[in-house]
């Protein structure tokens, strides 16, 4: 295109907020006064957030003749949050497991691959880079004012987890209790500006 104008503005803005909030509470009571009964409380929480996005602002194969300013701006603001809360209370055996996975710029995986990535610091999966581009391509520009070409990419990942297990065994004799908890959190970003 040939554009003659007082000012030219080309903008692309992408803004994404992806949030998961999980609250899980498990309570178990029972057994007997002689410690022969069973009281089991188990809780498992898995949160997975995957975000793919891009923003491009550009002028291509054109001639610009502008008496004022030319502005080409692309922004991409992504915020991904996993907030998990787990509470287990039991009179005998309590188990809680919590997993939280956040990715930006990665094709969603299954839970097994996400777990391996977190434990072994691998990058199993396919990258689909979150890109932000602002440019002039094969374009001539006669600009009397200011020429501004800006690309901005801001990613925020938050994984917040609270995982509590309480075992309070009580009996006249042979009282026993066990509590176990596991927590695994991973954040992965692949981006380019």
C-alpha positions as CSV (number, residue, x, y, z in Angstrom):
1,X,0.0,0.0,0.0
2,X,1.0,3.6,-0.5
3,X,-0.1,5.7,2.5
4,X,0.0,9.5,2.7
5,X,-1.2,10.7,6.1
6,X,-0.7,13.1,9.0
7,X,0.0,10.1,11.4
8,X,0.1,6.4,11.2
9,X,-0.5,4.0,14.2
10,X,-0.4,0.2,14.0
11,X,-1.0,-1.7,17.2
12,X,-1.5,-5.3,18.3
13,X,-2.1,-6.0,22.0
14,X,-2.6,-9.4,23.6
15,X,-3.4,-9.7,27.3
16,X,-4.2,-13.0,29.0
17,X,-4.8,-14.0,32.6
18,X,-5.1,-17.7,33.3
19,X,-5.8,-18.7,36.9
20,X,-6.7,-21.9,38.6
21,X,-7.7,-22.1,42.3
22,X,-8.1,-25.4,43.9
23,X,-9.1,-25.9,47.6
24,X,-9.4,-29.5,48.9
25,X,-10.0,-30.6,52.4
26,X,-10.3,-34.3,53.6
27,X,-11.1,-35.4,57.2
28,X,-11.2,-39.0,58.5
29,X,-12.0,-40.2,62.0
30,X,-12.7,-43.7,63.3
31,X,-10.9,-46.7,64.6
32,X,-11.4,-48.2,68.1
33,X,-10.4,-47.6,71.7
34,X,-7.9,-50.5,71.4
35,X,-6.1,-49.1,68.3
36,X,-7.4,-51.9,66.0
37,X,-9.5,-49.8,63.6
38,X,-8.4,-48.0,60.5
39,X,-8.8,-44.3,59.7
40,X,-7.4,-43.2,56.3
41,X,-7.6,-39.8,54.7
42,X,-6.0,-39.2,51.2
43,X,-6.0,-36.2,49.0
44,X,-4.6,-35.6,45.5
45,X,-4.6,-32.2,43.7
46,X,-3.4,-31.6,40.2
47,X,-3.5,-28.2,38.5
48,X,-2.3,-27.6,34.9
49,X,-2.3,-24.3,33.1
50,X,-0.9,-24.0,29.5
51,X,-0.9,-20.8,27.5
52,X,-0.1,-20.2,23.8
53,X,-0.3,-16.7,22.4
54,X,1.4,-14.2,20.1
55,X,1.0,-10.6,19.0
56,X,2.4,-9.0,15.8
57,X,2.1,-5.4,14.6
58,X,3.8,-4.6,11.2
59,X,3.8,-2.7,8.0
60,X,4.8,-4.8,4.9
61,X,5.5,-4.0,1.3
62,X,4.4,-0.4,1.6
63,X,5.4,3.2,1.1
64,X,4.7,5.6,4.0
65,X,4.7,9.4,3.5
66,X,3.8,10.8,6.9
67,X,3.9,14.5,8.0
68,X,3.6,13.5,11.6
69,X,4.5,10.4,13.7
70,X,4.6,6.7,12.8
71,X,4.1,4.2,15.6
72,X,4.1,0.4,15.3
73,X,3.6,-1.3,18.7
74,X,3.1,-4.9,19.7
75,X,2.6,-6.0,23.3
76,X,1.9,-9.3,24.9
77,X,1.1,-9.6,28.6
78,X,0.5,-13.0,30.0
79,X,-0.1,-14.0,33.6
80,X,-0.5,-17.6,34.6
81,X,-1.3,-18.6,38.2
82,X,-1.9,-22.0,40.0
83,X,-3.0,-21.6,43.6
84,X,-3.5,-24.9,45.3
85,X,-4.6,-25.5,49.0
86,X,-4.8,-29.0,50.5
87,X,-5.6,-29.9,54.1
88,X,-5.8,-33.5,55.4
89,X,-6.8,-34.4,59.0
90,X,-7.0,-38.0,60.2
91,X,-6.9,-40.0,63.4
92,X,-4.6,-42.6,61.9
93,X,-3.0,-42.4,58.4
94,X,-3.0,-39.2,56.2
95,X,-1.5,-38.8,52.7
96,X,-1.6,-35.7,50.5
97,X,0.0,-35.2,47.1
98,X,-0.1,-31.9,45.2
99,X,1.1,-31.1,41.6
100,X,1.0,-27.8,39.9
101,X,2.3,-27.1,36.3
102,X,2.3,-23.8,34.5
103,X,3.6,-23.4,31.0
104,X,3.8,-20.5,28.5
105,X,4.9,-21.2,25.0
106,X,4.7,-25.0,25.3
107,X,2.1,-27.3,23.9
108,X,0.1,-28.9,26.7
109,X,1.6,-32.2,27.9
110,X,0.2,-35.1,30.0
111,X,0.8,-35.3,33.7
112,X,3.6,-37.9,33.4
113,X,5.7,-35.7,31.1
114,X,5.0,-32.6,33.2
115,X,6.2,-34.5,36.3
116,X,9.4,-35.7,34.5
117,X,10.1,-32.2,33.3
118,X,9.8,-30.9,36.9
119,X,11.8,-33.7,38.5
120,X,14.6,-34.2,36.0
121,X,14.7,-30.6,34.7
122,X,14.0,-31.7,31.1
123,X,12.0,-30.0,28.4
124,X,9.9,-32.9,27.1
125,X,7.2,-31.4,24.8
126,X,6.8,-29.1,21.8
127,X,7.7,-25.5,22.1
128,X,5.3,-23.0,20.5
129,X,7.2,-19.9,21.4
130,X,5.1,-17.0,22.7
131,X,6.3,-14.3,20.2
132,X,5.9,-10.6,20.0
133,X,6.9,-8.8,16.8
134,X,6.8,-5.2,15.7
135,X,8.5,-4.3,12.4
136,X,8.6,-2.6,9.1
137,X,9.3,-5.1,6.2
138,X,10.1,-4.1,2.6
139,X,8.7,-0.7,3.5
140,X,10.0,2.8,2.7
141,X,9.1,5.5,5.2
142,X,9.3,9.3,4.8
143,X,8.5,10.5,8.3
144,X,8.6,14.1,9.4
145,X,7.9,13.3,13.0
146,X,9.0,10.4,15.2
147,X,9.3,6.8,14.0
148,X,8.6,4.4,16.9
149,X,8.7,0.6,16.5
150,X,8.2,-1.2,19.9
151,X,7.7,-4.8,20.9
152,X,7.1,-5.7,24.5
153,X,6.7,-9.1,26.0
154,X,5.9,-9.6,29.7
155,X,5.2,-13.1,31.2
156,X,4.4,-13.8,34.8
157,X,4.1,-17.3,36.3
158,X,3.0,-18.0,39.8
159,X,2.6,-21.4,41.5
160,X,1.4,-21.1,45.1
161,X,0.8,-24.2,47.1
162,X,-0.2,-25.0,50.7
163,X,-0.2,-28.7,51.6
164,X,-0.9,-29.7,55.2
165,X,-1.3,-33.2,56.7
166,X,-2.2,-33.9,60.4
167,X,-2.4,-37.3,62.0
168,X,-3.7,-37.2,65.6
169,X,-4.0,-40.8,66.7
170,X,-5.8,-41.6,69.9
171,X,-6.8,-44.8,71.7
172,X,-6.5,-46.4,75.1
173,X,-3.7,-48.7,73.8
174,X,-1.8,-49.3,70.6
175,X,-2.4,-45.8,69.1
176,X,-0.4,-45.0,66.0
177,X,-0.5,-42.5,63.3
178,X,1.3,-41.6,60.0
179,X,1.3,-38.5,57.9
180,X,3.0,-38.1,54.5
181,X,2.9,-35.2,52.0
182,X,4.3,-34.5,48.6
183,X,4.5,-31.3,46.6
184,X,5.8,-30.8,43.0
185,X,5.6,-27.5,41.2
186,X,6.9,-26.5,37.8
187,X,6.9,-23.3,35.7
188,X,8.2,-23.2,32.1
189,X,8.3,-20.3,29.7
190,X,9.4,-20.1,26.1
191,X,9.1,-16.6,24.6
192,X,10.8,-14.4,22.0
193,X,10.5,-10.6,21.3
